[in-house]
Amino acid sequence: MEYDWPGNVREIENVLTHVAINTQGEVILEEAIAPLLGQKVYNHPSPKDAPHKNQSLKDIEKEHIIEVLNRTHWHLGKACELLGISRPTLRHKLKSYEISSSLDTSR
């Protein structure tokens, strides 16, 4: 609501349609729309509330990749878009973290 839209009504309609199609739930969250507006979403939990405070960065990244892949039903293109990485980078991370899906028949 606070975003100063630089375009016309048709452009914002196209963005909202794109987000609505790609949203899993019934509510469009900021993290779904912000990348389309050229913004980044930062969520800074306080240290005492951080659920991963005793995990390594690699473990957190692995869990996050798996979560995003499950949310996108293992659609690599959508997962790459949400993660902000390229498909070769995602494939490299899948291999290095030994992540595979029962949907993946190439392994």
Backbone as JSON, one array per atom type, in Angstrom:
{
  "sequence": "MEYDWPGNVREIENVLTHVAINTQGEVILEEAIAPLLGQKVYNHPSPKDAPHKNQSLKDIEKEHIIEVLNRTHWHLGKACELLGISRPTLRHKLKSYEISSSLDTSR",
  "N": [[0.83, -1.19, 0.0], [2.06, 1.18, 0.59], [3.83, 1.61, -1.44], [5.02, 3.66, -3.99], [3.68, 3.61, -6.91], [5.14, 3.57, -10.07], [4.12, 3.15, -12.58], [1.38, 2.53, -14.91], [-2.15, 1.69, -14.49], [-2.67, -0.71, -15.83], [-0.17, -1.95, -15.84], [0.29, -2.44, -13.1], [-1.81, -4.15, -12.67], [-1.0, -6.35, -14.21], [1.3, -7.17, -12.77], [0.16, -7.85, -10.28], [-1.55, -9.91, -11.11], [0.32, -11.8, -12.0], [1.63, -12.38, -9.56], [-0.54, -13.37, -8.07], [-1.13, -15.72, -9.44], [1.16, -17.2, -8.97], [1.23, -17.51, -6.23], [0.97, -19.54, -3.39], [-0.86, -19.62, -1.23], [-3.85, -17.98, 0.04], [-3.33, -15.38, 0.5], [-1.45, -12.64, -0.6], [1.83, -12.24, 0.01], [4.37, -9.95, 1.18], [6.96, -10.78, 0.5], [6.52, -12.13, -1.85], [5.77, -10.27, -3.73], [7.59, -8.15, -3.64], [10.12, -8.7, -5.05], [9.3, -8.37, -7.7], [8.89, -5.73, -7.83], [11.33, -4.72, -7.73], [12.46, -4.63, -5.25], [14.0, -5.64, -2.18], [13.29, -7.96, 0.4], [13.74, -7.86, 3.77], [14.04, -9.67, 6.67], [14.52, -9.37, 9.92], [15.01, -11.23, 12.54], [15.08, -11.1, 16.12], [18.02, -11.98, 18.01], [17.43, -13.71, 20.21], [15.06, -14.84, 19.4], [15.71, -16.24, 17.17], [15.36, -19.15, 15.36], [17.37, -20.78, 14.42], [19.75, -20.52, 15.79], [21.76, -22.21, 16.72], [22.68, -23.57, 14.57], [24.7, -24.31, 11.66], [25.59, -22.1, 8.96], [25.5, -23.42, 6.53], [23.77, -25.57, 7.08], [21.41, -24.17, 7.6], [21.03, -22.95, 5.1], [20.66, -25.22, 3.5], [18.29, -26.3, 4.6], [16.57, -24.18, 3.98], [16.61, -24.17, 1.17], [15.43, -26.67, 0.66], [12.91, -26.19, 1.79], [11.94, -24.13, 0.09], [11.94, -25.52, -2.36], [10.03, -27.49, -1.8], [7.81, -25.83, -1.41], [7.47, -24.85, -3.98], [6.8, -27.08, -5.29], [8.93, -28.53, -6.28], [9.65, -27.19, -8.62], [12.13, -26.11, -10.46], [12.73, -23.68, -11.76], [10.95, -21.79, -10.61], [11.81, -22.04, -7.97], [14.44, -21.11, -8.17], [13.94, -18.46, -8.81], [12.67, -17.54, -6.45], [14.73, -18.0, -4.62], [16.67, -16.39, -5.63], [18.83, -17.14, -7.22], [20.8, -18.66, -9.87], [19.89, -21.33, -12.16], [22.06, -23.21, -12.64], [23.55, -22.71, -10.3], [21.72, -23.49, -8.32], [21.5, -26.24, -8.97], [24.13, -27.03, -8.41], [24.21, -26.58, -5.63], [22.24, -28.4, -4.82], [23.51, -30.77, -5.45], [25.87, -30.61, -3.87], [24.8, -30.5, -1.29], [23.58, -32.88, -1.25], [20.83, -33.17, -1.94], [17.86, -34.51, -3.0], [14.89, -35.35, -4.81], [12.0, -37.43, -4.62], [10.67, -37.06, -6.89], [12.6, -36.6, -8.73], [13.88, -38.31, -11.23], [16.28, -38.61, -12.48], [18.36, -39.28, -10.91]],
  "CA": [[0.0, 0.0, 0.0], [2.9, 2.36, 0.7], [4.7, 1.71, -2.6], [4.66, 4.69, -4.96], [3.7, 2.9, -8.19], [5.56, 4.48, -11.13], [3.5, 2.81, -13.87], [-0.06, 2.75, -15.07], [-3.02, 0.69, -13.88], [-2.5, -1.98, -16.54], [1.08, -2.56, -15.38], [0.11, -2.98, -11.75], [-2.7, -5.3, -12.81], [-0.18, -7.47, -14.69], [2.15, -7.62, -11.66], [-0.69, -8.52, -9.29], [-2.01, -11.16, -11.71], [1.48, -12.71, -11.96], [1.83, -12.8, -8.17], [-1.68, -14.18, -7.66], [-0.99, -17.04, -10.08], [2.3, -17.9, -8.39], [1.12, -17.58, -4.78], [0.41, -20.81, -2.94], [-1.98, -19.43, -0.31], [-4.9, -17.05, -0.35], [-2.86, -14.04, 0.81], [-0.22, -12.27, -1.28], [2.77, -11.73, 1.0], [5.34, -8.97, 0.68], [8.12, -11.43, -0.13], [6.14, -12.59, -3.18], [5.6, -9.15, -4.65], [8.73, -7.23, -3.59], [11.09, -8.88, -6.14], [8.74, -7.85, -8.95], [8.94, -4.28, -7.73], [12.74, -4.36, -7.64], [12.8, -4.42, -3.85], [14.39, -6.82, -1.42], [12.59, -8.06, 1.67], [14.64, -8.28, 4.84], [13.36, -10.02, 7.91], [15.57, -9.45, 10.93], [14.54, -11.67, 13.85], [16.01, -10.81, 17.2], [18.83, -13.17, 18.28], [16.79, -14.65, 21.13], [13.96, -15.48, 18.69], [16.22, -16.93, 15.99], [15.2, -20.58, 15.54], [18.54, -21.51, 13.92], [20.94, -19.92, 16.39], [22.8, -23.21, 16.97], [22.95, -24.29, 13.32], [25.66, -23.68, 10.77], [24.99, -21.42, 7.81], [25.24, -24.44, 5.51], [22.56, -26.3, 7.47], [20.28, -23.27, 7.41], [20.82, -22.81, 3.66], [20.12, -26.49, 3.01], [16.88, -26.35, 5.02], [15.82, -23.16, 3.24], [16.47, -24.66, -0.2], [14.42, -27.74, 0.69], [11.61, -25.55, 2.04], [11.52, -23.45, -1.14], [11.64, -26.54, -3.36], [8.74, -28.09, -1.45], [6.77, -24.82, -1.65], [7.28, -24.7, -5.43], [6.58, -28.44, -5.8], [10.19, -28.88, -6.95], [9.78, -26.5, -9.9], [13.44, -25.48, -10.28], [12.69, -22.3, -12.22], [10.31, -20.98, -9.57], [12.68, -22.06, -6.79], [15.57, -20.21, -8.45], [13.42, -17.09, -8.73], [12.47, -17.21, -5.04], [16.02, -18.01, -3.94], [17.53, -15.35, -6.2], [20.04, -17.76, -7.76], [20.63, -19.25, -11.2], [19.64, -22.78, -12.17], [23.3, -23.96, -12.38], [23.9, -22.57, -8.87], [20.82, -24.36, -7.56], [21.9, -27.63, -9.21], [25.37, -27.25, -7.67], [23.86, -26.68, -4.21], [21.53, -29.67, -4.63], [24.51, -31.84, -5.49], [26.78, -30.51, -2.73], [24.05, -30.81, -0.07], [22.98, -34.2, -1.47], [19.38, -33.02, -1.89], [17.17, -35.05, -4.17], [13.46, -35.55, -4.61], [11.45, -38.65, -5.22], [10.21, -36.65, -8.22], [13.77, -36.55, -9.59], [14.19, -39.65, -11.72], [17.58, -38.64, -13.14], [19.39, -39.67, -9.93]],
  "C": [[0.87, 1.26, 0.0], [3.8, 2.57, -0.52], [4.18, 2.75, -3.59], [4.79, 4.09, -6.36], [4.04, 3.86, -9.32], [4.83, 4.25, -12.47], [2.02, 3.12, -13.91], [-0.84, 1.58, -14.46], [-2.84, -0.67, -14.54], [-1.24, -2.7, -16.08], [0.94, -3.16, -13.98], [-0.83, -4.17, -11.77], [-1.92, -6.53, -13.27], [0.7, -8.04, -13.57], [1.31, -8.4, -10.65], [-1.23, -9.84, -9.83], [-0.9, -12.21, -11.65], [1.68, -13.25, -10.56], [0.7, -13.71, -7.71], [-1.59, -15.6, -8.22], [0.09, -17.85, -9.39], [2.28, -17.99, -6.87], [0.42, -18.86, -4.38], [-0.84, -20.62, -2.09], [-3.0, -18.46, -0.86], [-4.48, -15.6, -0.13], [-1.57, -13.79, 0.05], [0.69, -11.6, -0.25], [3.78, -10.79, 0.36], [6.5, -9.64, -0.03], [7.8, -11.97, -1.52], [6.11, -11.45, -4.19], [6.83, -8.24, -4.72], [9.75, -7.45, -4.71], [10.59, -8.34, -7.48], [8.74, -6.33, -8.98], [10.39, -3.78, -7.63], [13.18, -4.08, -6.22], [13.24, -5.74, -3.24], [13.64, -6.79, -0.1], [13.58, -8.59, 2.7], [13.84, -8.53, 6.09], [14.44, -10.25, 8.95], [15.0, -9.9, 12.27], [15.56, -11.3, 14.92], [16.78, -12.08, 17.53], [18.16, -14.18, 19.2], [15.65, -15.41, 20.46], [14.42, -16.32, 17.5], [16.14, -18.44, 16.2], [16.45, -21.38, 15.17], [19.83, -21.08, 14.61], [22.06, -20.92, 16.67], [23.14, -24.02, 15.73], [23.99, -23.55, 12.5], [24.91, -23.02, 9.61], [24.65, -22.42, 6.71], [23.97, -25.22, 5.82], [21.31, -25.45, 7.25], [19.97, -23.12, 5.93], [20.19, -24.07, 3.08], [18.63, -26.59, 3.36], [16.03, -25.38, 4.22], [15.6, -23.6, 1.79], [15.4, -25.74, -0.26], [13.03, -27.16, 0.89], [11.07, -24.88, 0.78], [11.16, -24.46, -2.22], [10.29, -27.21, -3.05], [7.59, -27.12, -1.72], [6.46, -24.67, -3.14], [7.03, -26.05, -6.1], [7.73, -28.88, -6.71], [10.28, -28.33, -8.38], [11.06, -25.66, -9.79], [13.44, -24.02, -10.7], [12.08, -21.38, -11.18], [11.17, -20.92, -8.32], [13.86, -21.11, -6.98], [15.13, -18.75, -8.32], [13.26, -16.66, -7.27], [13.79, -17.12, -4.28], [16.96, -16.92, -4.44], [18.85, -15.9, -6.71], [19.74, -18.35, -9.13], [20.38, -20.75, -11.08], [20.93, -23.58, -11.98], [23.74, -23.87, -10.92], [23.02, -23.46, -8.02], [21.22, -25.82, -7.74], [23.19, -27.97, -8.44], [25.08, -27.43, -6.17], [23.12, -27.98, -3.92], [22.51, -30.82, -4.57], [25.4, -31.8, -4.24], [26.09, -30.83, -1.4], [23.37, -32.18, -0.14], [21.46, -34.17, -1.28], [18.8, -33.62, -3.15], [15.72, -35.29, -3.8], [13.06, -36.89, -5.17], [10.91, -38.36, -6.6], [11.35, -36.66, -9.23], [14.19, -37.95, -10.0], [15.56, -39.75, -12.36], [18.68, -39.08, -12.18], [19.2, -41.08, -9.49]]
}
